[in-house]
Amino acid sequence: VCNTIACTMAKGWVGYLRDEIRKRWAVGEVFELDDIYRLESYFSALYPRNRHVRARLRETLQILRDQGFIEFVNYHGMYRRVAE
């Protein structure tokens, strides 16, 4: 568990969101953007100065897609986990 600012910064949004997705969905399972938005309070606590948490979560999902961890299923907020 990261308890310091340096640890939080090192892991970053991508690392934290990847961990949360791994905890909740197995490879091949589908989830929705609303499922990710339910993590908003968790990320708000990690990054209390960020006033645009939902936008940052969407941006981070795009990064995870580009890294091949998830894929977009459709343009209605559906995603699939495709990697460990």
Secondary structure, DSSP 8 states (H G I E B T S, - for coil): ---SHHHHHHHHHHHHHHHHHHHH--TT-EEEHHHHHTTHHHHHHHSTT-S-HHHHHHHHHHHHHHTTSEEEEETTTEEEE---
